[in-house]
Amino acid sequence: MSEGFLSYTDVAELTTLSTRTIRRKVDAGEFPPPIRYGARTLFVRSEVNDWCAALVARLRENPHNAA
């Protein structure tokens, strides 16, 4: 997948989580932190993809333990 950046809206669409849930997970240290680029807040696409892959692996290992 190409490297790049994602907005909160992009991440919400990719993960199917709400932007509010993403903000809570970031604040709790449970999601890759965004970076500031000027006035924009962006996520690194590869970090979000890695988080998604790790979540899938955890759920496949223990499907009864939702994240």
DSSP file (Angstrom, degrees, kcal/mol; ACC not computed):
  #  RESIDUE AA STRUCTURE BP1 BP2  ACC     N-H-->O    O-->H-N    N-H-->O    O-->H-N    TCO  KAPPA ALPHA  PHI   PSI    X-CA   Y-CA   Z-CA
    1    1 A M              0   0    0      0, 0.0     2,-0.0     0, 0.0    45,-0.0   0.000 360.0 360.0 360.0 146.1    0.0    0.0    0.0
    2    2 A S        -     0   0    0      1,-0.1     2,-0.1    43,-0.0    43,-0.0  -0.333 360.0-116.3 -70.2 146.9    1.3    3.5   -0.8
    3    3 A E        +     0   0    0     42,-0.1     2,-0.3    43,-0.0    -1,-0.1  -0.456  60.5 106.1 -75.6 153.4    2.8    5.6    2.0
    4    4 A G        -     0   0    0     -2,-0.1    41,-2.7     2,-0.0    42,-0.4  -0.990  60.1 -69.9 165.4-163.9    1.0    8.7    2.9
    5    5 A F  E     -A   44   0A   0     -2,-0.3     2,-0.4    39,-0.2    39,-0.2  -0.857  28.6-156.0-124.7 155.3   -1.1   10.5    5.4
    6    6 A L  E     -A   43   0A   0     37,-2.4    37,-3.2    -2,-0.3     2,-0.1  -0.976  11.7-136.8-131.0 142.7   -4.7   10.2    6.5
    7    7 A S     >  -     0   0    0     -2,-0.4     4,-2.6    35,-0.2     5,-0.2  -0.380  39.4 -97.9 -84.0 172.5   -7.0   12.6    8.2
    8    8 A Y  H  > S+     0   0    0     33,-0.4     4,-2.5     1,-0.2     5,-0.2   0.906 128.3  51.5 -56.8 -40.7   -9.3   11.7   11.1
    9    9 A T  H  > S+     0   0    0      2,-0.2     4,-2.2     1,-0.2    -1,-0.2   0.907 109.1  49.3 -64.7 -41.9  -12.1   11.2    8.5
   10   10 A D  H  > S+     0   0    0      2,-0.2     4,-2.5     1,-0.2    -2,-0.2   0.920 112.1  48.4 -61.3 -44.3   -9.9    8.9    6.4
   11   11 A V  H  X S+     0   0    0     -4,-2.6     4,-2.8     1,-0.2     6,-0.4   0.903 109.7  52.5 -64.6 -40.9   -9.0    6.8    9.4
   12   12 A A  H  X S+     0   0    0     -4,-2.5     4,-1.9    -5,-0.2     5,-0.4   0.914 111.7  46.4 -60.9 -42.5  -12.6    6.6   10.5
   13   13 A E  H  < S+     0   0    0     -4,-2.2    -2,-0.2     2,-0.2    -1,-0.2   0.907 114.7  47.0 -66.1 -42.0  -13.5    5.3    7.0
   14   14 A L  H  < S+     0   0    0     -4,-2.5    -2,-0.2     1,-0.2    -1,-0.2   0.894 124.1  30.6 -66.9 -41.7  -10.7    2.9    6.9
   15   15 A T  H  < S-     0   0    0     -4,-2.8    -2,-0.2     2,-0.2    -1,-0.2   0.618  97.4-129.1 -94.8 -14.3  -11.2    1.4   10.4
   16   16 A T     <  +     0   0    0     -4,-1.9     2,-0.3     1,-0.3    -3,-0.2   0.621  68.7 127.1  65.9  17.1  -15.0    1.9   10.6
   17   17 A L        -     0   0    0     -5,-0.4    -1,-0.3    -6,-0.4    -2,-0.2  -0.696  66.5-107.3 -93.3 154.3  -14.5    3.6   14.0
   18   18 A S     >  -     0   0    0     -2,-0.3     4,-2.3     1,-0.1     5,-0.2  -0.413  25.5-116.1 -74.2 158.6  -16.0    7.0   14.6
   19   19 A T  H  > S+     0   0    0      1,-0.2     4,-2.4     2,-0.2     5,-0.2   0.861 118.2  55.7 -63.1 -33.3  -13.7    9.9   14.8
   20   20 A R  H  > S+     0   0    0      2,-0.2     4,-2.2     1,-0.2    -1,-0.2   0.914 107.2  48.2 -64.8 -42.4  -14.6   10.3   18.4
   21   21 A T  H  > S+     0   0    0      2,-0.2     4,-2.6     1,-0.2    -2,-0.2   0.904 110.6  51.8 -64.1 -40.8  -13.6    6.8   19.2
   22   22 A I  H  X S+     0   0    0     -4,-2.3     4,-2.6     2,-0.2    -2,-0.2   0.929 109.2  50.0 -61.3 -44.9  -10.3    7.3   17.4
   23   23 A R  H  X S+     0   0    0     -4,-2.4     4,-2.6     1,-0.2    -2,-0.2   0.910 111.4  48.9 -60.1 -42.2   -9.6   10.4   19.4
   24   24 A R  H  X S+     0   0    0     -4,-2.2     4,-1.9     2,-0.2    -1,-0.2   0.910 111.7  48.6 -64.1 -41.7  -10.3    8.5   22.6
   25   25 A K  H  <>S+     0   0    0     -4,-2.6     5,-3.2     2,-0.2     6,-0.7   0.891 111.5  49.8 -66.5 -38.8   -8.0    5.7   21.6
   26   26 A V  H ><5S+     0   0    0     -4,-2.6     3,-1.4     4,-0.2    -2,-0.2   0.947 111.5  48.9 -61.5 -48.3   -5.3    8.2   20.7
   27   27 A D  H 3<5S+     0   0    0     -4,-2.6    -2,-0.2     1,-0.3    -1,-0.2   0.827 112.1  49.1 -61.5 -32.5   -5.7    9.9   24.1
   28   28 A A  T 3<5S-     0   0    0     -4,-1.9    -1,-0.3    -5,-0.2    -2,-0.2   0.472 116.1-114.3 -86.1  -2.4   -5.6    6.5   25.9
   29   29 A G  T < 5S+     0   0    0     -3,-1.4    -3,-0.2    -4,-0.4    -2,-0.1   0.724  86.4 116.5  77.1  21.2   -2.4    5.5   24.0
   30   30 A E      < +     0   0    0     -5,-3.2    -4,-0.2    -6,-0.2    -5,-0.1   0.314  69.6  45.0-103.8   6.2   -4.3    2.7   22.2
   31   31 A F  S    S-     0   0    0     -6,-0.7    -2,-0.1    -5,-0.2    17,-0.1  -0.990 100.2 -85.4-147.6 147.5   -3.9    4.1   18.6
   32   32 A P        -     0   0    0      0, 0.0    -6,-0.1     0, 0.0    -2,-0.1  -0.302  52.3-115.9 -56.3 132.3   -1.0    5.5   16.7
   33   33 A P        -     0   0    0      0, 0.0    11,-0.3     0, 0.0     2,-0.1  -0.408  26.7-121.9 -71.0 144.7   -0.7    9.2   17.5
   34   34 A P        -     0   0    0      0, 0.0     2,-0.3     0, 0.0     9,-0.3  -0.312  20.2-129.4 -77.0 168.1   -1.2   11.7   14.7
   35   35 A I  E     -B   42   0B   0      7,-3.7     7,-2.9    -2,-0.1     2,-0.5  -0.839  15.0-122.6-113.9 156.5    1.3   14.3   13.6
   36   36 A R  E     +B   41   0B   0     -2,-0.3     2,-0.4     5,-0.2     5,-0.2  -0.865  25.5 178.9 -99.2 131.8    0.8   18.0   13.1
   37   37 A Y  E >   -B   40   0B   0      3,-2.7     3,-2.0    -2,-0.5     2,-0.3  -0.865  66.8 -56.9-131.5  97.3    1.6   19.4    9.7
   38   38 A G  T 3  S-     0   0    0     -2,-0.4    -1,-0.0     1,-0.3     0, 0.0  -0.542 120.8 -19.4  64.6-126.2    0.9   23.1    9.8
   39   39 A A  T 3  S+     0   0    0     -2,-0.3    -1,-0.3    -3,-0.1     2,-0.3   0.474 121.9  94.8 -88.7  -2.7   -2.7   23.4   10.7
   40   40 A R  E <   -B   37   0B   0     -3,-2.0    -3,-2.7   -33,-0.0     2,-0.5  -0.634  61.9-149.2 -95.6 148.6   -3.5   19.8    9.8
   41   41 A T  E     +B   36   0B   0     -2,-0.3   -33,-0.4    -5,-0.2     2,-0.3  -0.977  29.8 175.8-112.8 120.3   -3.6   16.8   12.0
   42   42 A L  E     -B   35   0B   0     -7,-2.9    -7,-3.7    -2,-0.5     2,-0.3  -0.919  25.3-140.9-131.6 150.4   -2.6   13.7   10.1
   43   43 A F  E     -A    6   0A   0    -37,-3.2   -37,-2.4    -2,-0.3     2,-0.6  -0.831  29.5-114.1-104.7 147.9   -2.0   10.0   10.7
   44   44 A V  E >>  -A    5   0A   0     -2,-0.3     4,-1.9   -11,-0.3     3,-0.7  -0.740  23.6-141.4 -81.3 121.0    0.8    8.0    9.0
   45   45 A R  H 3> S+     0   0    0    -41,-2.7     4,-2.6    -2,-0.6     5,-0.2   0.867  98.2  52.8 -53.4 -44.2   -0.9    5.5    6.8
   46   46 A S  H 3> S+     0   0    0    -42,-0.4     4,-2.3     1,-0.2    -1,-0.3   0.857 107.8  51.7 -64.9 -34.4    1.5    2.7    7.5
   47   47 A E  H <> S+     0   0    0     -3,-0.7     4,-2.1     2,-0.2    -1,-0.2   0.894 111.2  47.1 -68.7 -39.1    1.1    3.1   11.3
   48   48 A V  H  X S+     0   0    0     -4,-1.9     4,-2.4     2,-0.2    -2,-0.2   0.916 112.2  50.4 -66.9 -42.5   -2.7    2.9   10.9
   49   49 A N  H  X S+     0   0    0     -4,-2.6     4,-2.4    -5,-0.2    -2,-0.2   0.904 110.3  50.0 -61.3 -41.4   -2.3   -0.2    8.7
   50   50 A D  H  X S+     0   0    0     -4,-2.3     4,-2.4     2,-0.2    -1,-0.2   0.903 109.7  51.0 -63.4 -41.2    0.0   -1.8   11.2
   51   51 A W  H  X S+     0   0    0     -4,-2.1     4,-2.2     2,-0.2    -2,-0.2   0.921 111.1  48.5 -61.4 -44.3   -2.5   -1.1   14.0
   52   52 A C  H  X S+     0   0    0     -4,-2.4     4,-2.4     1,-0.2    -2,-0.2   0.916 111.4  49.4 -62.4 -43.9   -5.3   -2.7   11.9
   53   53 A A  H  X S+     0   0    0     -4,-2.4     4,-2.3     1,-0.2    -1,-0.2   0.898 111.1  49.5 -63.6 -40.9   -3.2   -5.8   11.2
   54   54 A A  H  X S+     0   0    0     -4,-2.4     4,-2.4     2,-0.2    -1,-0.2   0.885 110.2  51.2 -65.9 -38.2   -2.3   -6.2   14.9
   55   55 A L  H  X S+     0   0    0     -4,-2.2     4,-2.5     2,-0.2     5,-0.2   0.930 110.0  49.0 -64.2 -45.2   -6.0   -5.9   15.9
   56   56 A V  H  X S+     0   0    0     -4,-2.4     4,-2.3     1,-0.2     5,-0.2   0.917 111.0  50.5 -59.9 -44.0   -7.0   -8.6   13.3
   57   57 A A  H  X S+     0   0    0     -4,-2.3     4,-2.0     1,-0.2    -1,-0.2   0.919 111.4  48.1 -61.5 -44.1   -4.2  -10.9   14.6
   58   58 A R  H  X S+     0   0    0     -4,-2.4     4,-2.3     1,-0.2    -2,-0.2   0.914 113.1  47.7 -62.6 -42.4   -5.4  -10.4   18.3
   59   59 A L  H  < S+     0   0    0     -4,-2.5    -1,-0.2     1,-0.2    -2,-0.2   0.844 111.4  49.8 -70.8 -33.0   -9.0  -11.1   17.3
   60   60 A R  H  < S+     0   0    0     -4,-2.3    -1,-0.2    -5,-0.2    -2,-0.2   0.861 112.3  48.8 -70.6 -34.4   -8.1  -14.2   15.3
   61   61 A E  H  < S+     0   0    0     -4,-2.0    -2,-0.2     1,-0.3    -1,-0.2   0.890 134.8  10.7 -70.0 -39.9   -6.1  -15.4   18.3
   62   62 A N    ><  -     0   0    0     -4,-2.3     3,-2.0    -5,-0.2    -1,-0.3  -0.702  67.9-179.7-141.5  83.8   -8.9  -14.8   20.8
   63   63 A P  T 3  S+     0   0    0      0, 0.0    -4,-0.1     0, 0.0    -3,-0.1   0.639  80.5  61.6 -64.8 -13.8  -12.2  -13.9   19.0
   64   64 A H  T 3  S+     0   0    0      1,-0.2     2,-0.7     2,-0.0    -5,-0.1   0.450  89.4  75.9 -90.7  -0.8  -14.0  -13.5   22.3
   65   65 A N  S <  S-     0   0    0     -3,-2.0    -1,-0.2    -7,-0.2    -3,-0.1  -0.750  70.8-164.7-113.6  82.9  -11.7  -10.6   23.4
   66   66 A A              0   0    0     -2,-0.7    -2,-0.0     1,-0.1   -11,-0.0  -0.301 360.0 360.0 -66.1 151.5  -12.8   -7.5   21.5
   67   67 A A              0   0    0    -12,-0.0    -1,-0.1     0, 0.0    -2,-0.0   0.482 360.0 360.0 -72.5 360.0  -10.4   -4.6   21.4
